[in-house]
């Protein structure tokens, strides 16, 4: 999917820019760049999964599926 690839490419740039501007704060909070990147990619994957669900199922069914997915997350 082209749009997912573009989202991932944009996220790479965003990761770098945010780390350059806010890395000191993340490090003070115990985050390394790799921990920050891993957690951010996990969020992006979850968002893309929701987006694909919405695209396949349509509004009503996707809404129910997304609510169920979110309820199942810790």
TAHU-V917662 format. One record per backbone hydrogen bond with DSSP energy under -0.5 kcal/mol. CO is the residue of the C=O (numbers start at 1). NH is the residue of the N-H. Records with the same first field share a line. If there is no record, write none. Layout:
CO->NH, NH
This chain:
1->5
2->6
3->7
4->8
5->9
6->10
7->11
8->12
9->13
10->14
11->15
12->16
13->17
14->18
15->19
16->20
17->21
18->22
19->23
22->25, 26
23->27
24->28
25->29
26->31
27->30
32->36
33->37
34->38
35->39
36->40
37->41
38->42
39->43
40->44
41->45
42->46
43->47
44->48
45->49
46->50
47->51
48->52
49->53
50->54
51->55
52->56
53->57
54->58
58->62
59->63
60->64
61->65
62->66
63->67
64->68
65->69
66->70
67->71
68->72
69->73
70->73
